[in-house]
Amino acid sequence: MGCTSDKMALTTIPEDEKQLVKNSWNIFLSRGDFSDTGSYMYKVLLQDNPHLKSLFSFMNVNGAPFDSPMFKSHVRNVFTVIGDAVDHIDDLDSLSPILKELGAKHQGYGAKKQHLEPVGNALLCAIEKQLEDDFTQNVHRAWRTFFAVLSYSFAQGLDQTNGKDG
């Protein structure tokens, strides 16, 4: 299974996958603070995609950027949004405007649609690391579907701002 890529596309989320996302998120939450559990996502993302370092202001910190308060705050913010999305998984339409707004905001930081797949892969790596044996193929598939749906709204925000495919 691992952290390999599957092509992400907009899909609906079947009820059984919604439940898997909710249950696995609760396990993820029980295993640590976002600034610790989520930091792995960024370490994977930037290790596998060093060209993305310029998008993150915390990388400009002297010393250990992953220990900086700016980095930890960013990680907490990202994982809070993910948690909010999980909380609204049964009504994702209510989350769509927020995700579009985030996409528009991130376009200003240089984010592009092609960055979404590596971010999703890194997120899955972080979840897999925390869940260990609880990260089954079905959980992997559910999170992949969930992230694809979230990415679709985020990408619409990127498109609203730049009118391009990013």
DSSP file with accessible surface (Angstrom, degrees, kcal/mol):
  #  RESIDUE AA STRUCTURE BP1 BP2  ACC     N-H-->O    O-->H-N    N-H-->O    O-->H-N    TCO  KAPPA ALPHA  PHI   PSI    X-CA   Y-CA   Z-CA
    1    1 A M    >         0   0   98      0, 0.0     3,-0.9     0, 0.0   135,-0.0   0.000 360.0 360.0 360.0 -73.8    0.0    0.0    0.0
    2    2 A G  T 3   -     0   0   30      1,-0.2   126,-0.0   122,-0.0     0, 0.0   0.001 360.0 -47.6  58.0-158.1    2.5    2.7    1.2
    3    3 A a  T 3  S+     0   0   53    122,-0.0    -1,-0.2     2,-0.0   122,-0.1  -0.034  85.6 140.9-102.8  27.6    2.6    6.3    0.1
    4    4 A T    <   -     0   0   91     -3,-0.9     2,-0.3     1,-0.1   121,-0.0  -0.321  53.2-102.8 -74.6 159.5    2.2    5.6   -3.7
    5    5 A S        -     0   0   59     -2,-0.0     2,-0.4     3,-0.0    -1,-0.1  -0.562  29.7-175.6 -86.2 140.1    0.2    7.8   -5.9
    6    6 A D        -     0   0   71     -2,-0.3     2,-0.2   111,-0.1   115,-0.0  -0.966  43.3 -98.3-121.7 145.7   -3.3    7.1   -7.2
    7    7 A K        -     0   0  172     -2,-0.4     2,-0.4     1,-0.1     0, 0.0  -0.438  39.9-140.2 -65.4 130.5   -4.8    9.6   -9.6
    8    8 A M        +     0   0   34     -2,-0.2     2,-0.3   139,-0.0   137,-0.1  -0.799  30.0 162.5 -96.6 136.8   -7.2   11.8   -7.7
    9    9 A A        -     0   0   63     -2,-0.4     2,-0.2   136,-0.0   139,-0.1  -0.964  45.9 -83.0-146.6 160.3  -10.5   12.8   -9.3
   10   10 A L        +     0   0   91     -2,-0.3     2,-0.3   139,-0.1   139,-0.1  -0.469  60.5 150.1 -67.0 128.6  -13.8   14.2   -8.1
   11   11 A T        -     0   0   66    134,-0.3     2,-0.2    -2,-0.2    -3,-0.0  -0.940  46.3-101.7-145.9 169.5  -16.1   11.5   -6.9
   12   12 A T        -     0   0  123     -2,-0.3   137,-0.0   137,-0.0   134,-0.0  -0.545  37.2-117.2 -86.5 165.6  -18.9   11.1   -4.4
   13   13 A I        -     0   0   14     -2,-0.2     5,-0.1    76,-0.1   129,-0.0  -0.912  23.5-135.6-109.5 113.7  -18.1    9.5   -1.0
   14   14 A P     >  -     0   0   55      0, 0.0     4,-2.2     0, 0.0     3,-0.4  -0.287  24.6-112.6 -62.2 153.4  -20.0    6.3   -0.3
   15   15 A E  H  > S+     0   0  127      1,-0.2     4,-2.1     2,-0.2     5,-0.2   0.874 116.1  53.8 -57.4 -41.5  -21.5    6.0    3.1
   16   16 A D  H  > S+     0   0  107      1,-0.2     4,-1.9     2,-0.2    -1,-0.2   0.894 109.6  48.8 -64.8 -34.6  -19.1    3.2    4.2
   17   17 A E  H  > S+     0   0   19     -3,-0.4     4,-2.5     2,-0.2    -1,-0.2   0.880 106.9  55.6 -71.6 -36.1  -16.1    5.3    3.2
   18   18 A K  H  X S+     0   0   31     -4,-2.2     4,-2.5     1,-0.2    -2,-0.2   0.930 108.9  48.0 -58.1 -44.2  -17.5    8.3    5.1
   19   19 A Q  H  X S+     0   0   90     -4,-2.1     4,-2.9     1,-0.2     5,-0.2   0.901 109.5  52.2 -65.5 -39.5  -17.6    6.1    8.2
   20   20 A L  H  X S+     0   0   47     -4,-1.9     4,-2.6     2,-0.2     5,-0.3   0.906 110.0  49.1 -62.9 -41.0  -14.1    4.8    7.7
   21   21 A V  H  X S+     0   0    0     -4,-2.5     4,-2.5     2,-0.2    -2,-0.2   0.951 113.3  46.9 -63.3 -47.2  -12.8    8.4    7.4
   22   22 A K  H  X S+     0   0   51     -4,-2.5     4,-2.0     2,-0.2    -2,-0.2   0.939 115.4  45.0 -59.9 -48.7  -14.6    9.4   10.6
   23   23 A N  H  X S+     0   0   78     -4,-2.9     4,-1.7     1,-0.2    -1,-0.2   0.920 115.1  46.4 -64.4 -44.2  -13.4    6.4   12.5
   24   24 A S  H  X S+     0   0    3     -4,-2.6     4,-2.8    -5,-0.2    -1,-0.2   0.864 109.0  55.8 -69.7 -32.6   -9.8    6.7   11.4
   25   25 A W  H  X S+     0   0    5     -4,-2.5     4,-2.9    -5,-0.3    -1,-0.2   0.913 105.5  52.4 -63.9 -40.8   -9.8   10.4   12.1
   26   26 A N  H  X S+     0   0   99     -4,-2.0     4,-1.6     2,-0.2    -1,-0.2   0.899 110.7  47.3 -62.3 -38.5  -10.8    9.7   15.7
   27   27 A I  H  X S+     0   0   50     -4,-1.7     4,-0.7     2,-0.2    -2,-0.2   0.939 111.0  51.7 -65.6 -45.0   -7.9    7.2   15.9
   28   28 A F  H >< S+     0   0    0     -4,-2.8     3,-1.2     1,-0.2    -2,-0.2   0.925 110.0  49.4 -55.9 -46.1   -5.5    9.8   14.4
   29   29 A L  H >< S+     0   0   71     -4,-2.9     3,-1.1     1,-0.3    -1,-0.2   0.843 105.5  57.5 -62.9 -34.5   -6.7   12.4   16.9
   30   30 A S  H 3< S+     0   0   89     -4,-1.6    -1,-0.3     1,-0.2    -2,-0.2   0.625  98.7  62.8 -73.5  -9.7   -6.1   10.0   19.8
   31   31 A R  T << S-     0   0   91     -3,-1.2    -1,-0.2    -4,-0.7     2,-0.2   0.197 112.6 -46.1-106.9  14.9   -2.5    9.5   18.9
   32   32 A G    <   -     0   0   36     -3,-1.1    -1,-0.2     4,-0.1     2,-0.2  -0.790  67.6 -54.0 148.9 173.5   -1.0   13.0   19.4
   33   33 A D    >>  -     0   0   79     -2,-0.2     4,-3.0     1,-0.1     3,-1.4  -0.538  47.7-118.2 -80.4 147.3   -1.1   16.7   18.8
   34   34 A F  H 3> S+     0   0   35      1,-0.3     4,-2.5     2,-0.2     5,-0.5   0.849 112.7  60.4 -54.5 -40.0   -1.5   18.1   15.3
   35   35 A S  H 34 S+     0   0   10      3,-0.2    -1,-0.3     1,-0.2     4,-0.2   0.804 117.1  32.8 -65.1 -22.3    1.8   19.9   15.5
   36   36 A D  H <> S+     0   0   97     -3,-1.4     4,-0.8     2,-0.1    -2,-0.2   0.897 124.6  40.1 -92.5 -53.7    3.5   16.5   16.0
   37   37 A T  H  < S+     0   0    4     -4,-3.0     4,-0.4     1,-0.2     3,-0.3   0.871 121.1  44.4 -66.4 -36.2    1.2   14.1   14.0
   38   38 A G  T >X S+     0   0    0     -4,-2.5     4,-1.0    -5,-0.4     3,-0.9   0.727  95.8  74.2 -81.6 -22.2    0.8   16.6   11.1
   39   39 A S  H 3> S+     0   0   15     -5,-0.5     4,-2.1     1,-0.3     3,-0.3   0.858  87.4  64.1 -62.3 -31.0    4.4   17.7   10.9
   40   40 A Y  H 3X S+     0   0   81     -4,-0.8     4,-2.6    -3,-0.3    -1,-0.3   0.880  95.0  60.5 -58.9 -36.8    5.2   14.3    9.2
   41   41 A M  H <> S+     0   0    4     -3,-0.9     4,-2.8    -4,-0.4    -1,-0.2   0.930 107.6  43.4 -56.4 -46.3    3.0   15.3    6.3
   42   42 A Y  H  X S+     0   0   11     -4,-1.0     4,-2.7    -3,-0.3     5,-0.3   0.853 110.3  55.0 -72.7 -32.5    5.1   18.3    5.5
   43   43 A K  H  X S+     0   0   86     -4,-2.1     4,-1.9     2,-0.2    -1,-0.2   0.938 113.5  42.3 -64.1 -42.8    8.4   16.5    6.0
   44   44 A V  H  X S+     0   0   13     -4,-2.6     4,-2.7     2,-0.2     5,-0.3   0.942 114.5  51.5 -66.1 -47.1    7.2   13.9    3.4
   45   45 A L  H  X S+     0   0    1     -4,-2.8     4,-1.4    -5,-0.3    -2,-0.2   0.933 116.0  39.1 -56.3 -48.8    5.8   16.6    1.1
   46   46 A L  H  < S+     0   0    2     -4,-2.7    -1,-0.2     2,-0.2    -2,-0.2   0.793 114.3  53.3 -80.2 -24.7    9.0   18.6    1.1
   47   47 A Q  H  < S+     0   0  150     -4,-1.9    -1,-0.2    -5,-0.3    -2,-0.2   0.925 117.9  37.1 -69.8 -43.8   11.4   15.7    1.0
   48   48 A D  H  < S+     0   0  100     -4,-2.7    -2,-0.2     1,-0.2    -1,-0.2   0.684 131.1  31.4 -80.2 -19.7    9.6   14.3   -2.1
   49   49 A N    ><  +     0   0   30     -4,-1.4     3,-2.5    -5,-0.3     4,-0.3  -0.531  63.9 166.4-137.8  66.1    8.9   17.7   -3.6
   50   50 A P  G >  S+     0   0   76      0, 0.0     3,-1.7     0, 0.0     4,-0.3   0.785  72.5  71.2 -59.2 -23.8   11.8   20.0   -2.7
   51   51 A H  G >  S+     0   0  125      1,-0.3     3,-0.5     2,-0.1     4,-0.1   0.703  89.9  63.0 -65.0 -16.1   10.7   22.5   -5.3
   52   52 A L  G X  S+     0   0    4     -3,-2.5     3,-2.1     1,-0.2     4,-0.4   0.595  75.4  90.6 -84.7  -8.8    7.7   23.3   -3.1
   53   53 A K  G X  S+     0   0   92     -3,-1.7     3,-1.8    -4,-0.3     6,-0.3   0.849  77.4  63.7 -55.6 -35.0    9.8   24.6   -0.2
   54   54 A S  G <  S+     0   0  105     -3,-0.5    -1,-0.3    -4,-0.3    -2,-0.1   0.701  92.8  64.1 -65.7 -16.6    9.6   28.1   -1.6
   55   55 A L  G <  S+     0   0   48     -3,-2.1     2,-0.6     1,-0.1    -1,-0.3   0.636  92.5  71.9 -79.4 -13.0    5.8   28.1   -1.0
   56   56 A F    X   -     0   0   30     -3,-1.8     3,-1.8    -4,-0.4     4,-0.2  -0.901  63.2-160.7-114.3 114.5    6.2   27.9    2.7
   57   57 A S  G >  S+     0   0   73     -2,-0.6     3,-2.0     1,-0.3    -1,-0.1   0.803  89.3  68.2 -62.7 -28.3    7.5   30.9    4.7
   58   58 A F  G >  S+     0   0    4      1,-0.3     3,-1.3     2,-0.2    -1,-0.3   0.735  86.6  69.3 -65.7 -17.9    8.5   28.7    7.6
   59   59 A M  G <  S+     0   0   37     -3,-1.8    -1,-0.3    -6,-0.3    -2,-0.2   0.664  88.7  65.0 -72.9 -13.8   11.2   27.2    5.5
   60   60 A N  G <  S+     0   0  128     -3,-2.0     2,-0.3    -4,-0.2    -1,-0.3   0.436  76.6 112.9 -85.2  -1.3   13.0   30.6    5.6
   61   61 A V  S <  S-     0   0   52     -3,-1.3     2,-0.1    -4,-0.1     5,-0.1  -0.554  72.7-119.4 -73.6 134.0   13.5   30.2    9.4
   62   62 A N  S    S+     0   0  155     -2,-0.3     2,-0.5     2,-0.1    -1,-0.1  -0.416  82.1   9.6 -68.8 149.5   17.2   29.8   10.3
   63   63 A G  S    S+     0   0   75     -2,-0.1    -2,-0.0     1,-0.1     5,-0.0  -0.734 130.8   2.6  88.4-124.0   18.0   26.6   12.1
   64   64 A A    >   -     0   0   49     -2,-0.5     3,-2.0     1,-0.2     4,-0.4  -0.812  59.4-173.4-106.9  94.7   15.3   24.0   12.2
   65   65 A P  G >  S+     0   0   22      0, 0.0     3,-1.1     0, 0.0     6,-0.3   0.818  83.6  60.9 -60.6 -27.9   12.3   25.2   10.2
   66   66 A F  G 3  S+     0   0   49      1,-0.3    -7,-0.1     5,-0.1   -23,-0.1   0.612 104.8  49.5 -76.3  -9.9   10.2   22.2   11.3
   67   67 A D  G <  S+     0   0  108     -3,-2.0    -1,-0.3     4,-0.1    -3,-0.0   0.435  86.5 114.1-100.6  -2.9   10.6   23.3   14.9
   68   68 A S  S <> S-     0   0    9     -3,-1.1     4,-2.3    -4,-0.4     5,-0.2  -0.360  73.9-126.6 -71.8 147.8    9.6   26.9   14.4
   69   69 A P  H  > S+     0   0  108      0, 0.0     4,-2.5     0, 0.0     5,-0.2   0.864 111.6  58.9 -59.0 -32.5    6.4   28.2   15.9
   70   70 A M  H  > S+     0   0   97      2,-0.2     4,-2.2     1,-0.2     5,-0.1   0.928 107.6  45.3 -63.6 -43.7    5.3   29.4   12.4
   71   71 A F  H  > S+     0   0    0     -6,-0.3     4,-2.7     2,-0.2     5,-0.2   0.949 113.2  48.9 -64.3 -49.1    5.5   25.8   11.1
   72   72 A K  H  X S+     0   0   59     -4,-2.3     4,-2.4     1,-0.2    -2,-0.2   0.894 111.4  50.4 -61.8 -37.3    3.7   24.3   14.0
   73   73 A S  H  X S+     0   0   49     -4,-2.5     4,-2.5    -5,-0.2    -1,-0.2   0.921 110.1  50.2 -65.3 -42.6    1.0   26.9   13.7
   74   74 A H  H  X S+     0   0   46     -4,-2.2     4,-2.6     2,-0.2    -2,-0.2   0.933 110.8  49.0 -61.1 -45.5    0.6   26.2   10.0
   75   75 A V  H  X S+     0   0    0     -4,-2.7     4,-2.7     1,-0.2     5,-0.3   0.931 110.8  50.0 -61.1 -45.9    0.3   22.5   10.7
   76   76 A R  H  X S+     0   0   95     -4,-2.4     4,-2.1     1,-0.2    -1,-0.2   0.918 111.3  49.7 -59.3 -42.2   -2.3   23.0   13.4
   77   77 A N  H  X S+     0   0   95     -4,-2.5     4,-2.0     2,-0.2    -2,-0.2   0.928 111.8  47.4 -63.1 -45.7   -4.3   25.2   11.0
   78   78 A V  H  X S+     0   0   31     -4,-2.6     4,-2.2     1,-0.2    -2,-0.2   0.943 114.8  45.2 -62.1 -46.4   -4.2   22.7    8.1
   79   79 A F  H  X S+     0   0    0     -4,-2.7     4,-2.4     1,-0.2    -1,-0.2   0.794 108.3  57.5 -74.3 -23.2   -5.2   19.8   10.3
   80   80 A T  H  X S+     0   0   61     -4,-2.1     4,-2.6    -5,-0.3    -1,-0.2   0.922 107.7  48.2 -66.8 -42.1   -8.0   21.9   12.0
   81   81 A V  H  X S+     0   0   46     -4,-2.0     4,-2.5     2,-0.2    -2,-0.2   0.921 111.0  50.3 -63.2 -42.6   -9.4   22.4    8.5
   82   82 A I  H  X S+     0   0   17     -4,-2.2     4,-2.5     1,-0.2    -2,-0.2   0.935 111.0  49.5 -60.9 -43.8   -9.1   18.7    7.8
   83   83 A G  H  X S+     0   0    7     -4,-2.4     4,-2.6     1,-0.2    -2,-0.2   0.903 109.7  50.9 -61.1 -41.5  -10.9   18.0   11.1
   84   84 A D  H  X S+     0   0   74     -4,-2.6     4,-1.2     2,-0.2    -1,-0.2   0.894 109.6  51.2 -62.0 -39.5  -13.6   20.4   10.2
   85   85 A A  H  < S+     0   0    1     -4,-2.5     3,-0.4     2,-0.2    -2,-0.2   0.917 109.5  49.3 -64.2 -42.1  -14.0   18.7    6.8
   86   86 A V  H >< S+     0   0    6     -4,-2.5     3,-1.7     1,-0.2     4,-0.2   0.929 108.5  53.9 -61.6 -42.4  -14.3   15.3    8.6
   87   87 A D  H 3< S+     0   0  117     -4,-2.6     3,-0.2     1,-0.3    -1,-0.2   0.774 115.3  40.5 -61.8 -26.4  -16.9   16.8   10.9
   88   88 A H  T >< S+     0   0   78     -4,-1.2     3,-2.3    -3,-0.4    -1,-0.3   0.127  76.7 118.6-107.8  20.5  -18.9   18.0    7.8
   89   89 A I  G X  S+     0   0    2     -3,-1.7     3,-0.5     1,-0.3    -1,-0.2   0.786  75.8  53.6 -61.9 -25.2  -18.4   14.8    5.7
   90   90 A D  G 3  S+     0   0   89      1,-0.2    -1,-0.3    -3,-0.2    -2,-0.1   0.544 120.9  31.8 -85.2  -5.7  -22.1   14.2    5.6
   91   91 A D  G X   +     0   0   87     -3,-2.3     3,-1.3     1,-0.1     4,-0.5  -0.435  67.1 157.2-145.5  62.1  -22.7   17.8    4.3
   92   92 A L  G X>  +     0   0   31     -3,-0.5     4,-1.5     1,-0.3     3,-0.9   0.742  66.6  73.7 -65.0 -21.4  -19.7   18.6    2.2
   93   93 A D  G 34 S+     0   0  137      1,-0.3    -1,-0.3     2,-0.2     3,-0.1   0.865  92.9  55.4 -59.8 -32.9  -21.7   21.3    0.3
   94   94 A S  G <4 S+     0   0   48     -3,-1.3     4,-0.3     1,-0.2    -1,-0.3   0.758 109.2  47.4 -70.6 -22.4  -21.5   23.4    3.4
   95   95 A L  T <> S+     0   0    7     -3,-0.9     4,-2.3    -4,-0.5     3,-0.5   0.726  89.8  84.3 -89.2 -21.6  -17.7   23.1    3.3
   96   96 A S  H  X S+     0   0   20     -4,-1.5     4,-2.7     1,-0.2     5,-0.2   0.878  87.9  50.3 -54.2 -46.8  -17.3   23.9   -0.4
   97   97 A P  H  > S+     0   0   81      0, 0.0     4,-2.2     0, 0.0    -1,-0.2   0.897 111.1  50.1 -61.9 -35.3  -17.3   27.7   -0.1
   98   98 A I  H  > S+     0   0   91     -3,-0.5     4,-2.4    -4,-0.3    -2,-0.2   0.925 112.2  46.9 -66.8 -43.6  -14.7   27.6    2.7
   99   99 A L  H  X S+     0   0   11     -4,-2.3     4,-2.4     2,-0.2    -1,-0.2   0.891 110.9  51.8 -66.8 -37.9  -12.4   25.3    0.6
  100  100 A K  H  X S+     0   0   56     -4,-2.7     4,-2.5    -5,-0.2    -1,-0.2   0.920 109.9  49.7 -63.3 -41.9  -12.9   27.5   -2.5
  101  101 A E  H  X S+     0   0  147     -4,-2.2     4,-2.5    -5,-0.2    -2,-0.2   0.912 110.3  50.1 -63.4 -42.1  -11.9   30.6   -0.4
  102  102 A L  H  X S+     0   0   39     -4,-2.4     4,-2.7     2,-0.2    -1,-0.2   0.894 109.4  52.0 -62.4 -39.9   -8.8   28.7    0.9
  103  103 A G  H  X S+     0   0    0     -4,-2.4     4,-1.8     2,-0.2    -2,-0.2   0.934 110.0  48.1 -61.6 -44.2   -7.9   27.8   -2.7
  104  104 A A  H  X S+     0   0   28     -4,-2.5     4,-1.1     1,-0.2    -2,-0.2   0.923 112.9  48.7 -62.8 -41.8   -8.1   31.4   -3.8
  105  105 A K  H >< S+     0   0  120     -4,-2.5     3,-0.6     1,-0.2     4,-0.4   0.924 111.6  49.0 -63.5 -43.9   -6.0   32.5   -0.8
  106  106 A H  H ><>S+     0   0   48     -4,-2.7     5,-2.4     1,-0.2     3,-0.9   0.766  98.3  67.0 -72.2 -23.5   -3.4   29.8   -1.5
  107  107 A Q  H ><5S+     0   0   52     -4,-1.8     3,-1.7     1,-0.3    -1,-0.2   0.906  96.5  57.9 -60.2 -36.6   -3.2   30.8   -5.2
  108  108 A G  T <<5S+     0   0   61     -4,-1.1    -1,-0.3    -3,-0.6    -2,-0.2   0.723 102.7  53.2 -65.3 -21.1   -1.7   34.0   -3.9
  109  109 A Y  T < 5S-     0   0  132     -3,-0.9    -1,-0.3    -4,-0.4    -2,-0.2   0.428 129.3 -96.4 -89.9  -3.7    1.0   32.0   -2.2
  110  110 A G  T < 5S+     0   0   29     -3,-1.7    -3,-0.2    -4,-0.3    -2,-0.1   0.505  70.0 156.2 101.8   5.3    1.9   30.3   -5.5
  111  111 A A      < -     0   0   16     -5,-2.4     2,-0.3    -8,-0.1    -1,-0.3  -0.377  19.5-169.8 -66.8 144.3   -0.2   27.1   -5.0
  112  112 A K    >   -     0   0   87      1,-0.1     3,-2.0    -2,-0.0     4,-0.4  -0.917  36.1-108.5-132.6 159.6   -1.2   25.3   -8.2
  113  113 A K  G >> S+     0   0   61     -2,-0.3     3,-1.7     1,-0.3     4,-0.5   0.856 115.9  62.7 -58.7 -33.7   -3.6   22.5   -8.9
  114  114 A Q  G 34 S+     0   0  115     52,-0.9    -1,-0.3     1,-0.3     3,-0.2   0.669  94.3  63.9 -69.2 -11.4   -0.7   20.1   -9.7
  115  115 A H  G <> S+     0   0   28     -3,-2.0     4,-1.9     1,-0.2    -1,-0.3   0.684  85.3  75.7 -79.9 -18.0    0.4   20.6   -6.1
  116  116 A L  H <> S+     0   0   25     -3,-1.7     4,-2.8    -4,-0.4     5,-0.2   0.891  89.8  53.7 -65.3 -39.5   -2.8   19.0   -4.7
  117  117 A E  H  X S+     0   0   46     -4,-0.5     4,-2.6     2,-0.2     5,-0.2   0.951 110.2  45.4 -63.9 -47.8   -1.8   15.4   -5.6
  118  118 A P  H  > S+     0   0   23      0, 0.0     4,-2.4     0, 0.0    -1,-0.2   0.899 113.4  51.6 -63.8 -33.0    1.6   15.5   -3.7
  119  119 A V  H  X S+     0   0   36     -4,-1.9     4,-2.6     2,-0.2    -2,-0.2   0.941 110.7  48.2 -65.2 -45.0   -0.2   17.2   -0.8
  120  120 A G  H  X S+     0   0    0     -4,-2.8     4,-2.5     1,-0.2    -1,-0.2   0.913 111.2  50.2 -60.9 -41.9   -2.8   14.4   -0.7
  121  121 A N  H  X S+     0   0   26     -4,-2.6     4,-2.0     1,-0.2    -1,-0.2   0.917 111.7  47.7 -63.2 -42.0   -0.1   11.7   -0.9
  122  122 A A  H  X S+     0   0    2     -4,-2.4     4,-2.2     2,-0.2    -2,-0.2   0.894 110.0  53.0 -67.0 -38.7    1.8   13.3    2.0
  123  123 A L  H  X S+     0   0    4     -4,-2.6     4,-2.6     1,-0.2     5,-0.2   0.941 108.9  49.6 -60.2 -45.4   -1.4   13.6    4.0
  124  124 A L  H  X S+     0   0    3     -4,-2.5     4,-2.9     1,-0.2    -1,-0.2   0.882 108.3  53.6 -63.4 -35.8   -2.1    9.9    3.4
  125  125 A a  H  X S+     0   0    4     -4,-2.0     4,-2.5     2,-0.2    -1,-0.2   0.911 109.7  48.0 -63.0 -41.5    1.5    9.1    4.5
  126  126 A A  H  X S+     0   0    0     -4,-2.2     4,-2.0     2,-0.2    -2,-0.2   0.918 113.8  46.2 -66.3 -42.3    1.0   11.0    7.8
  127  127 A I  H  X S+     0   0    0     -4,-2.6     4,-2.8     1,-0.2     5,-0.3   0.938 112.8  50.4 -65.7 -43.6   -2.4    9.3    8.4
  128  128 A E  H  X S+     0   0   48     -4,-2.9     4,-2.2    -5,-0.2     7,-0.2   0.918 108.6  52.4 -59.9 -42.9   -0.9    5.9    7.6
  129  129 A K  H  < S+     0   0  106     -4,-2.5    -1,-0.2     1,-0.2    -2,-0.2   0.916 114.6  41.7 -60.9 -41.8    2.1    6.5   10.0
  130  130 A Q  H  < S+     0   0   31     -4,-2.0    -1,-0.2     1,-0.2    -2,-0.2   0.877 117.8  44.9 -74.5 -37.3   -0.2    7.4   12.9
  131  131 A L  H >< S+     0   0    0     -4,-2.8     3,-2.7     1,-0.2    -2,-0.2   0.743  79.3 172.6 -81.1 -23.1   -2.8    4.6   12.2
  132  132 A E  G >< S+     0   0  139     -4,-2.2     3,-1.9     1,-0.3    -1,-0.2  -0.275  75.1   7.3  51.8-119.5   -0.2    1.9   11.7
  133  133 A D  G 3  S+     0   0  159      1,-0.3    -1,-0.3    -2,-0.0    -2,-0.1   0.672 125.6  67.0 -67.3 -17.4   -2.2   -1.4   11.4
  134  134 A D  G <  S+     0   0   72     -3,-2.7     2,-1.4     1,-0.1    -1,-0.3   0.520  78.1  90.8 -79.0  -5.2   -5.5    0.5   11.5
  135  135 A F    <   +     0   0    8     -3,-1.9    -1,-0.1    -7,-0.2     2,-0.1  -0.681  63.3 171.7 -92.3  83.9   -4.6    2.0    8.1
  136  136 A T     >  -     0   0   62     -2,-1.4     4,-2.7     1,-0.1     5,-0.2  -0.323  50.5-100.5 -85.4 172.3   -6.2   -0.7    5.9
  137  137 A Q  H  > S+     0   0  131      1,-0.2     4,-2.5     2,-0.2     5,-0.2   0.875 125.6  52.8 -60.4 -37.4   -6.6   -0.6    2.1
  138  138 A N  H  > S+     0   0   85      2,-0.2     4,-2.3     1,-0.2    -1,-0.2   0.890 109.2  47.7 -66.7 -39.0  -10.2    0.4    2.7
  139  139 A V  H  > S+     0   0    9      2,-0.2     4,-2.7     1,-0.2     5,-0.3   0.926 111.6  51.5 -65.7 -43.3   -9.2    3.3    4.9
  140  140 A H  H  X S+     0   0   18     -4,-2.7     4,-2.4     1,-0.2    -2,-0.2   0.941 111.3  47.0 -56.0 -49.3   -6.6    4.3    2.3
  141  141 A R  H  X S+     0   0  118     -4,-2.5     4,-2.5     1,-0.2    -1,-0.2   0.914 111.3  51.5 -61.6 -42.1   -9.3    4.3   -0.4
  142  142 A A  H  X S+     0   0    0     -4,-2.3     4,-2.7     1,-0.2    -1,-0.2   0.925 112.0  45.6 -62.9 -44.9  -11.7    6.2    1.8
  143  143 A W  H  X S+     0   0    1     -4,-2.7     4,-2.9     2,-0.2     5,-0.2   0.878 110.7  53.7 -67.3 -36.4   -9.2    8.9    2.5
  144  144 A R  H  X S+     0   0   16     -4,-2.4     4,-2.0    -5,-0.3    -2,-0.2   0.940 112.2  44.9 -62.3 -44.7   -8.1    9.1   -1.2
  145  145 A T  H  X S+     0   0   20     -4,-2.5     4,-2.1     2,-0.2  -134,-0.3   0.939 113.8  49.9 -63.1 -46.9  -11.8    9.6   -2.1
  146  146 A F  H  X S+     0   0    1     -4,-2.7     4,-2.4     1,-0.2    -2,-0.2   0.933 111.5  47.5 -59.3 -47.3  -12.3   12.2    0.6
  147  147 A F  H  X S+     0   0   22     -4,-2.9     4,-3.1     1,-0.2    -1,-0.2   0.878 108.4  55.9 -65.2 -35.6   -9.2   14.2   -0.3
  148  148 A A  H  X S+     0   0    6     -4,-2.0     4,-1.8    -5,-0.2    -1,-0.2   0.918 108.7  47.1 -61.9 -41.3  -10.2   14.1   -4.0
  149  149 A V  H  X S+     0   0   20     -4,-2.1     4,-1.4     2,-0.2    -2,-0.2   0.933 114.5  46.4 -66.5 -43.9  -13.6   15.7   -3.1
  150  150 A L  H  X S+     0   0   17     -4,-2.4     4,-2.2     1,-0.2    -2,-0.2   0.919 110.7  53.7 -63.5 -41.3  -11.9   18.3   -0.9
  151  151 A S  H  X S+     0   0   12     -4,-3.1     4,-3.1     1,-0.2     5,-0.2   0.847 100.8  60.8 -62.8 -35.0   -9.3   19.0   -3.6
  152  152 A Y  H  X S+     0   0  107     -4,-1.8     4,-1.7     2,-0.2    -1,-0.2   0.948 109.0  41.3 -59.4 -48.1  -12.0   19.6   -6.2
  153  153 A S  H  X S+     0   0   13     -4,-1.4     4,-1.5     2,-0.2    -1,-0.2   0.907 114.8  51.6 -66.9 -41.4  -13.5   22.6   -4.2
  154  154 A F  H  X S+     0   0   33     -4,-2.2     4,-1.7     1,-0.2     3,-0.3   0.932 109.2  51.0 -59.5 -44.3  -10.0   23.9   -3.3
  155  155 A A  H  X S+     0   0   13     -4,-3.1     4,-2.5     1,-0.2    -1,-0.2   0.850 103.1  59.0 -64.7 -33.3   -9.0   23.8   -7.1
  156  156 A Q  H  X S+     0   0   52     -4,-1.7     4,-2.3    -5,-0.2    -1,-0.2   0.887 104.2  52.0 -62.4 -36.4  -12.2   25.7   -7.9
  157  157 A G  H  X S+     0   0    0     -4,-1.5     4,-1.4    -3,-0.3    -2,-0.2   0.895 107.8  50.7 -65.4 -39.3  -10.9   28.5   -5.7
  158  158 A L  H  X S+     0   0    0     -4,-1.7     4,-2.1     1,-0.2     6,-0.3   0.923 111.9  48.4 -62.0 -41.3   -7.6   28.4   -7.5
  159  159 A D  H  X S+     0   0   49     -4,-2.5     4,-2.7     1,-0.2    -2,-0.2   0.866 105.2  58.0 -68.0 -37.4   -9.5   28.7  -10.8
  160  160 A Q  H  < S+     0   0  131     -4,-2.3    -1,-0.2     1,-0.2    -2,-0.2   0.864 112.2  41.8 -61.8 -33.6  -11.6   31.6   -9.6
  161  161 A T  H  < S+     0   0   69     -4,-1.4    -2,-0.2    -3,-0.2    -1,-0.2   0.915 131.0  19.6 -81.6 -44.0   -8.6   33.6   -8.9
  162  162 A N  H  < S-     0   0   32     -4,-2.1    -2,-0.2     2,-0.2    -3,-0.2   0.566  84.4-137.9-109.1  -8.8   -6.4   32.9  -11.9
  163  163 A G  S  < S+     0   0   68     -4,-2.7     2,-0.2    -5,-0.3    -4,-0.1   0.681  70.9 100.5  63.3  16.7   -8.9   31.6  -14.4
  164  164 A K  S    S-     0   0  144     -6,-0.3    -1,-0.2    -5,-0.1    -2,-0.2  -0.729  89.7-103.6-123.5 177.9   -6.4   29.0  -15.4
  165  165 A D              0   0  127     -2,-0.2   -52,-0.2    -3,-0.1   -51,-0.1   0.491 360.0 360.0 -81.9  -2.2   -5.8   25.3  -14.8
  166  166 A G              0   0   25    -54,-0.1   -52,-0.9   -53,-0.1    -1,-0.1   0.893 360.0 360.0  70.5 360.0   -3.0   26.2  -12.4
